[in-house]
């Protein structure tokens, strides 16, 4: 029985980070091209994408390019050309939001449905698969139960799900708050991160219940405790958020989940990884020490925990102790940690108030800091910048393919564990050895020195009829030639999955659509119109709708985070009735759909 393949999918802002992610165990990376990605500041040249592809494919790792913004009519021609260029660069798939790509696709490059495509129902999942899309990126808001239901309804489709990183407050593809406030659209790759802004919470009488707080800001996602359950539910690709993150973040988090997946497979041999190669690294992973705003498993296990952090949008980092005494710029902590000058710390008291500062000096449990504070005893201290750990993360992580080499009288052969082989013939005069002491070990040693190649010698077989003298320069040249030949064979034999033919006869799941379908160009308009779908409204990016608009749907519920859930808590008098958010320019009505456990924000 064929083993089920699991994929660890890491973010890559550029080629350097993509290579580091693969070296730390990623089975695939996702990276931005020059245009049309939902992170418009994380772009790469075609040349760098080609380099990423060549390196990834050596290990059977895949490269996906993000093309997940809405297209305008004047961009259609450039988008078509970009898809053609990426296909020729041997990219494995493009991740898309706009149905225009299905309409004009002219090369057999695989399409993955971005989480921006808002596949929130099993009917839409089945529609996408039947139409020709083999992989769907699920909403971050799903519970394990909802993931399982999707998989059981359409087991043929590959399910990709986020497992770690920053969370959008809104259901992806359905957020218009940034567009409404600043004319910068998240669906166009220029989100102004309105959910990380401060707001007042006001009741229907106008009383301010919370002032100047980050009421929409989420904690960061950490689903590591649910990895096994996600696999059992049907997820095959585990996605780390973070195309804007630096290389140390990507190395640390990728290494952590690489280890978890390997441990799972050791105990469940019916599964395997989707790429090859053995990883060794010089550092220990600790995801609490990388950027995080506090962690949440969000809605994976249903409504079990608060998902927001209303006091700060900064990284909290790892808990290191609590205050015993605070006076001026001196802190005495209850801690087992060791600190270094320039470490970054943050203090959070029982009211959630945060204050950041740096370590100037450290002795025992006494810390000199760079500002004067008066912190209460018991205030929790977190470290969000660990100088020593950052230096450790600069250490090497390498990924190697084990090879077997056979040396015969007139040829040398190399093969890897996938059965990829290369053979090269040679002709030279041979001289029998007079002294054969340590002959085999010395010959093998020449082939063990593989330097900065991706290969590592696993076995060496000497298959010549006699023990011959070979000059060191000749053996070194043989080694270089056969490894270059094997690398070329691996890349040339790499097979990409092809896009299935798009089936335009599949009826859509709705008879009418509104602005939330995000139809922004003539190609996507034709996709729906050809199915007989009535288009009542086009994307807000084309023309902002008048009147009240649902700007955001979210499972980061303000009521629940404040202990005022309409289903679970005893509601304080001032929280009864309608609630509103206010910023300097607007007032927003909050609506709570308790049946689906969703909060909605209206203009």
N, C-alpha and C positions, 0 to 999 in steps of 0.2 A: 504494500500500500504506500502511495506517495506521501511523503511528509508534508505537513502544512507549513508554509513559509511565513516567517514573521519579519517585519521590516522596522528598523529604527530610522526615523526620518529627521534629519537635523537641519537647522537653518544655516544659510551662508550669505553673509553680506558681500563677500568677495572670494576670489580664488584661494587666497591664503587660508581663510576660515573654512572654506569647503574642504580643502586638503586636510586641515587639522581635524575636522569632524570625522572624515573617513578614517584617518589614522587612529582616532579614538573609538572606532567601532561602528560608525554610522553605516547603515545598509543603503542609504540614499540621502541626497541633499536637495533642498529646494533653494533656488537662487533667482535673482531678478535680472532681466535684460534691460536694454536701454530705455524702454518705454513699456507702458501698459501693466505695470505691477502695482499692487496695493501699498507698497512702500516706495514712494517715488524717489527717496534719497538713497535707496539701496540698489543701485543699478550697476551693470557690468557690460563690458564690451563683448562682442562676439568672440574675439580672440581669447579672452579669459574664460568664457563659457566653454570653448573648445578644449582649453587646457584642463578645465574641471572634468569634462566628459572623459578625456583620455585617461586621466588619473583614476577616476571612479571606476571605469569599465575594466581596468586591470583586475579589480577585486570583485567584479560582477555587481558593483554598486551602481545605483541609478541616479540620474540627474533630471530633476523636474524644474521647469522654468515657470515663474509666476507671471501670468498674463490676465490677472483677475480684477481688472477694472472695467467699468462700463465704457464702451466706445462711442464716440461722436461720429457723425457721418464723415467729417473731414479726416478722420483717423483710420477709416476702414482699409484704404489702400495700403497704408503703412503697416497696419496690423497683419494683413494678408502676407506682405513681404517678410515681416518678422517671423511668422510661422514657418515660411519656406526656408528662411535662413537657419532657424533653429533645427528644423528637420535635417538639413544638410550638415549641420554641426553634430548630428547623431544624438541630440537630446532625446531622452526617453519619453517624456510627456510634457504637455503644458497644462497648467492649472488655470481654469477659466471660470468666469462668472457670466459673461455675456453670451446669450444664445446665438449671437451673430457668428461665433466661431463654428458652430454646427452648420450654419447656413452656408458659409463660404469656404469650408475646409477643402483644400485641394491636394494635400499630401497626407499619407497614412500615419501621421504622428498621433499618439494617444492623447485623448482629452480626459482630464480629471476635473470633476465638478468641485469647484472651490466651496468652502464653507460659506462664502459670500452668495452662493446660488440659493441658499436658504432651503435646503432639503429637510424640511421639518416633519414631513409625513411619509408614511410607508408608500402611499400612492405616488408621490413625486419620485421617490427612490426607484420604484418599479418603472415609472415613465422614463427616467433618465437611462436606466439600464436597457430597456427595450429600444430606446432611440439609438443607442450605440455607445454609451459611456460606461466604461468598465470599473471606474473607481469614483467614489463619492466621499468628500471630506465632510464628516458629520458636524452638526452644530456643537459648540462647546457646552451648551446648556443641557444636553441629554443625560438622563439617568441610565444606569446599567440596564434597567428594565426596558427603557425605550430603545437602547442600542440592540438588545436581544430581539425585540419585536421587529426591528428593521431587518436584521439578519435573517430571521426566520421567514419573513414575508418575501424576501428576495435574496436567497443565499448565494446567487451567482455573482453579485456585485461585490467588489472589494471595498471594505469599509476602512477608511482612514480616520483616526480620531486624535485630537490633541491630548497630550499626557502631561505637559509641563509648560509653564511660562505665563506671560501676562494674559489677562482676560479682557476682552471687550465687554463693557457693561451691557451693550445691546446685542440682541441676536444679530449675527453678522449678515450684512446685506440689507438690513432693515433699520439702519441707524441714519437719521437725517438731521440730528441735532447740530453737528458741526456745520453742515450745509446751511441750516436755518440761521445759525449765529454768525457765521463768518464767510459764507459762500464757498467754503472749502469742503469738498465732499470726500468722505471715507471711501465711497464707491468709485472715486476717481483717483485714489492714492494720495490724497492730501488732507487727511483727517487732522483737525486742530486739537484733538483729544479733549473735547468738551467734557467728557466724563471724569477727567482729572482736574476739573476746575472747582472752585468753591461756590456753594449755594447756601441760601437760607431756606429752612423748612418752615412753612407758614400754614396755620390752620384756616378754616373758613371764616373765623372771626377776625383774621388778620394778625393773630398772636404769633410771634416768632418762637418756634419750638427749638430749633437748632440754628445757630448763627454762624455763617462763614465757615462751613464745614464741607469736606469732600464727600458729599452725600451719594454721589454716583460712582465713586472710585472703588474698584474691586481689589481684593487681595490677589495674589498670584496663584495660578493653578498648580497643584501637585497631586497627581493621581497615582504616584508610585505604589501606595498601599493597595491599589485596586488593579494593578497590572494583570494579575492572574484572572480576576473576574472579567476584565475587559477582553482578554484573549478568549475566554470561554463564551463571552457574549457575541463574539464574531469579528472583533477588530483584528485586522492583519497588519496595519501600518500605524506606528505610534509616533506622533508628530510633536516635536519640541518647537515652541514658539520662539521667535527671536532673531529675525533678519536684521534688526538694528543693534543687536548685542555684540559685544567685543569677543575676541578670540578666547580669552580665559573663561568667559561664561560658557561658550559653546563647548570647549574642551571638558570643563568640569561636569556639565550636565549630561553631555553625550556619554562620557565615560561611566557616569553613574547608572544610566539606563542600559548601557551596553552590558554592564555587570549583572543587572537584574534580569535581563532577557536571557543571558547565558545560564544563570542559575536556574531559571525556570525550565529551560530546555534540557539541562542535565537531569532533571527529575521528570521530564515529559518528553521522551525520545521520539514521540510521534510528530514533534515540531522540529523545525530547523531554521537557521537564519537564511535570509535571501541573498547574502553575499558571502565572500570567502576571505580568508586571511586571518592571521593570529596577531593580536594586539598586545604589545608590552608598553608600559609607561613608567615614568620616574616619579609620579605624584599620586597621592591618595585623594579620592574625590570626597567632597562634602558640599552638597547642594545648599545647605543652610548658609554657607559662606558666600554664595553667589547672589547677585541682585535678586531681592524679593521684597514684596510689601507685606510680608506675612503670607502664610499658605492657606489654601482652601482646596478641598476636593469638589467644591462647587455643588452641583446637583447630582453627582454620580450615585450617591446613596439616598437621593431624595432630599427633602428639606431638613437637614440635621445640624447645620452650623451656620454661623454668620459668614457672609461672603464678602462684606465690604470693610474698608478701613477708612473711617470718616475723618481721621486726625492727620494723616500724612499720605502723600503719594510717593514719598522717598523710599529708598530701600531700607528695610529694617535690619536684615541680616540675621545673625545667629544670637540667641540668648546666651549671655555669658555670666550673669549674676545679678545681685540686687544691692542697693545702697545700704550700708550700715551707718555711714556718717558722711555728711557733705558740708564743707565749709570753704567758701571762696573758690579757688581753683584746685582744691584737693578733694578727692573722693576716696573713701575707704569702702571696699566692696566685699561682699561675701561671694567668693568666686574660686574656682580651681584653674582658671585660665591664666596664660602668660600673655603679656601685652608688649607691644613695640611702639616706639615713637612714630607718630603719624597714623596710627590706627584710628579709624573712624568709629565713634560710639554714638548711640542714640538712647535717650532716657524716655521711658513711658511709665506714667504713674497710673493710679487707679481710675483716673478720669480720662485716660487715654492721651493726655497731652504729651507731645514729643518735643525733644530739644536735642539738637545734634552738636557734637564737639569732637575735638581731636586729642589724642594722647600726646603729651609733651615728654613725660618721663614716667617710669614705672619701677616700683620696688615692693616686693611682697604683694600685699593686697591694697597698697596705696598707690593712687594714680594722680599725677599732676596733669591738668588739662588746660586747654588754651583759652578758657573763658571762666568767669566767676559765676557759679551757680549755687543755688540753695535748694537741693533736692530732698524730698521727704525720705525718711527711712522706709525701706521696702520698695522704693522705686525700681522697676526692672530696667536692666541695662542690656542693650543688644550691640553687637559689633557688626557694622555694615561695610567696613573696610579692614581687611586683615592683611597687613603688609607681608608677613612671612608666607601666608598661604598664596598670595598673588605671585610671589617669587617662585614658589614651588610649582605653580601652574605653568610657569614658563619652561619647565622641564620637558624633555622629549616624550612623545608618544609615537611609537612606530608600528606599522602594520606590514607584515611580511607574508609572502606566499612561499610555502615550503616546496622545494624542488628536489627531484632525484636526477642525478647525473651519471651517465654511463660513458666510459672512455674505451673505445675499441681501436683496433689497428689502424683503421682509416676513416673513422667517423666518431663524432661525439653527439650524444643525445641527451636532451633535458625534457622532463615532464613534470607537471604540477599535479595536485591532488584531484583536479577536475578531469584529468585525462588529456589536457592540452599538451601537445608534444612538438618538439622541433628537433631536427636532425641536420647536422652539417658534416660534409665529408672533407677530409684533408689528405694531402700527400706530402710526405717528408721522409728523408732518409732516417733510418732508425739504427740506434747503436745499443747493443745489449749492455746492461749494467754489469760491472765487475764486482761491485759491492752492493748488496741489496738491503743492508741494515736500515730499518725504518722507512723502506721505500714506499709502502702503501700510505702510511700516515703523512709523509711529507708531500706525496702527490695529492692526497685528499685535501691537505691544508691549502694548496694553491687554489682549489676550487671552493674552499670555504670562505675566501675573502671576497664577498660580494658587495662590499662597500655600501654606497647609498642607493643601490638598486632596491626594488620591492621584493627581491628574492632572498631566501635563506636556505642553505643546503640542509636537506634532510638525510639523504643517503648518497653514497658514492660507490660506484661499482667499476672496478678495473677489469676490463674484459679483453685485454690484449693477450696475444699468445705467449709473449715473453715479457720480462721486466726490462723496459727500455729507459734509456736516458732521454728525457725531454727537457730542453732549456726552459728556465723559468719564464722567460719572455714569451715563448711559444705557448706554454700552458695558460698564461695570463691572457694572451690574445684569443685562445680558444674559448676561455671562460666568457670574455666580453662578447664574442661573436654569438655564442650559443644563447646567452641570456637576452641579447638584443633580438635575436631571432624568435625566441620563445615569447618575449613581450609583444612582438609584432603579430605572432600567431594568435595570442590571446585577444588582442584588440580586433584583429580581422575576423575572428570567429564569433565575436560577441553578437548575440541576436537580440534585437529590440522587439518588444511586443508591438504589434501593429494595431492601429485603430480599426475597429469594426466599421463596416459601412453604415453611415447614418441612415436610419429608417424614418423618412418624413411622413409615413402613413400613420404613425402612432398618435392617437388623439391625446390632446392635453387634458389635464385633470380638472380644469375649470373651463366654463363656457365664456366667462367674462373676466377681465383682469383690470386692476387699477394701478396707481403709481408704484405700489409695492413690488410690482413685477419688474421694475427697473428697465423698461424698454426705452432705449436712448438713441436708436439709429434705425435706418431703413432696413438693414439686414435682419435685426432682431424683430422688427415690426413684421417683416415678411414671414418669419418663422412662425409667429403666432397666427397671423392672418391666414396663412395657407392651411391652417388647421380649423378654420372657421371660428376662431376665438374673437370675441368682441373686445376691442381695446378701448376702455373707457377713459383712461388717463395714461400719459406717458411719464417717464422718470422725472422726479423733481429736479434733477440736474438740468433738464431742458427748460422747465418753467415751474417756478415755485407755486404750488397750489394756494389759493386763497381760502381763508377761513381756518377752522380748527384742523390740525393735522396730527396724526400719531407719529411723533418724531423718533420714538424708541420703544421697543418691547424688550423686557429684561427679566431675568430670574435673579438678579441682584436686587432683592426687594428691600426698600428702605424701611418699611414697616417691620419686617421680620428682623432686620439688623438692629433696630431700636427696641425690640421686645414688644412691639405693638401689632403683631400679626392678627388679622381678623379671624383666623381659624384656630390659633394656638394659644393666644395670650389674653389676659384680662386687659381691656383697653382703658387707658387713662382718659379722663373726661376731655382734656384738651386735644386728644388724638381722635376723638370721635368725629364723624363727618368727613368732609373732603379735606385733602391736603394738597399743598402747592409748593413748588420750588420757585425761588426768585434769584435772579442775578442782577447785575446793574442795569440791564436793558429789557429783560423779559420776565414774564410770569408763566409758569407751566403747571397745568393741571395733572395730578397723578390719578390714575385709575388702576384698580387692583382686580385682576381676573383670578380669583382664588381657585376656580375650577381647574385651571391650567397652571396655577402657581406662577403667574406672570404679573409684572408691574408694567404699566404703560405710561409714557410721558407725552402729553399733548401740548401743542402750541397754544 
